[in-house]
């Protein structure tokens, strides 16, 4: 363990990085300064972000997240692979990206199935070891399900099953560390039949299982559609040596800037503080 360090705090946030986001969310460049200022003020050691889709967004974030000197991602076609980037106040090792290539939908029209087969190939999980701690941090982003239905008969169900299988396989690969924290936008409601797979049959602890906060702002949902927890921050490793000490949400409501309410993302982020007992 790093001398003097007995905790680590990990956070996750989907930044809402679509080029043309759904109103009232503004494009990232218009809210990046305020978003990053607030993230800089958080006591987060390692921050996983999703939907950093292109190089220009990465440059904007790196310019504003001044308190996170260490950045990990793998290059993709237009930007970070999978839109996944890890910002850290702690030194990082070399990152690895594992694609969800091969996951496929078995229901829905031909265009839906082919389109999501291609999209899954670009999605995946980013894994990075901390340089000075026996900790692996993973960030992921599964395919979106805009149907608002996570039942076994939904057209996304088998697609998500395939992506979760590939995610679990990547997390189970030996890495020589003692604690793994995996985070991200799973796009799967916590009351779905997939939940058992999300926590790998109980191998991953879910610190938010009791409170189950909604993690997608109601302002961006169709009228009448209920909110769900679709973002996760999960922990493996011995619970006695690596206890969860504190959980919190990030950006649970819009902020006021120059007298105007402003959403900094369409998602509510999550943070967990974990003890490091030597």
Secondary structure, DSSP 4 states (H G I P E B T S, - for coil): --TT--EEEEEEEE----TTPPTTPPPHHHHHHHHHHHHHHS--SEEEEE---SHHHHHHHHHH-TT--EEE--B-SSSBGGG-EEEESS-B---EEEE-TT----SS-HHHHHHHHHHHHH-EEEEEEBSSSSEEEEEEEPPP-TTS--STTSTTHHHHHHHHHHHHHHHHS--S-SEEEEEEE----TTSTTHHHHTGGGTSEETTTTT----B-GGGSPTTPPP---EEEEEES-TTTS-EEEEEEES-S-EEETTEEE-S-SB-EEEEEEE---
